[in-house]
């Protein structure tokens, strides 16, 4: 993959995720779990339940489908902001495999929220753009990253 550009600041995701979005009143009974995901959100709720959410990395446009892992991560962060006060801990994990399936071992921490909504991030995470696609910089994480956020 030819590197075209790098998104400079990973922290911008959390600023964008904190902004209010348009409210939808549609309820759907169609529950879809993606087959391919770069990120996985694990939420430990105060009522004792644990839920798993995967990122939706494919973006549909009039020109076709392209991959946007940056926006997939931002949507998971938005969800954590939406359920603020309902969880004990929430952690977003990723895997460093080129092949993106939900069966991969999600063991690399990207972001972590505690019960007081304090946020810790992994400073190694960055994104690359290639034409219309945006990918996480896997090589950077493999070389310099630690799997746990301290």
Secondary structure, DSSP 4 states (H G I P E B T S, - for coil): ----EEES-TTHHHHHHHS---------------S--SEEEEEEETTS-EEEEE---EEEETTEEEEBHHHHHHHHHHHHHHTTTSEEEEEEEE---SS--TTS---EEEEEE-TT--EEE-TT--EEEETTEEEE-HHHHHHH--SS--
